[in-house]
Amino acid sequence: MSFPKKANTNYRNSGAKVFEAANGLDDFLKTLEKDFFATAKVQCKFNNLENRADLIIDLYLNFGLMDCLRHFNNGDWGGLAFSEESQSNMSSSVEKALEKLNALNSHSLDIMELSLHFRETSIIISRLYEQSIPKQLGLIISSIGEHFVYFTKGLTEMPYEIFVPVFEDTTLDHSQSKIGQCGYLDYWGLYFEDQAQHQVMIYSLKSKKLEKEDLFLFE
């Protein structure tokens, strides 16, 4: 298994270029900042061949993940709680903001990667299919709360990075169509501090157990 890549260097060889702005991008980021009480930074990568831009978004939150989950549980995070309705509301807000952003531009835009940087950990969410991040964001955050006690080893150890999702390496075929069949609620990749090294573990949402990382891919 290869370690997670911090940057997608494929763009350097694919004819894609980095550009600084898109119409309405500031308003889009302000919506995210309001929804998450965060400071947002974005990198836009435009692909001429596909006439599309992929957004790599970092949200910096001045509080911990446990604080975030507590507010969700209390129902005072924008009036949302852990419920199907709250999941839908959060996803709907981001979806509408992205839809508005697309309407203001001649090229299509989508979120390729969204990272939530809390004080003690970062959650890195990767796109599985078109607009999968805005569509599934509420469900992902809700699931993090539901599984928090399990992937923190009974609240004893916090991973410093959480990758959502990772894929089981059972075949040499890692095409986008194959990856698209995977879900956000199958496996997550976790990085734990282990003295001078880092320990990589896989969390299975189905079994609610941590597993060795040998047979998994970080995308």
Buried (B, 14 or more C-beta within 10 A) or exposed (E): BEEBEEEBEEBEEBEBEEEEEBBBBEEBBEBBBEBBBBBBEBBBBBBEEEEBBBBBBBBBBEBBBBBBBBBBEEEEBBEBBBEEEBBBBBBBBBBEBBEEBBEEBEEBBBBBBBBBBBEEBBBBBBBBBEBBBBBBBBBBBBBBBBBBEBBBBEEEBBBEBBBBBBBBBEEEEEEEEEBEEBEBBBBBBBBBEEEEEEBBBBBBBEEEEBBEBEEBBBB
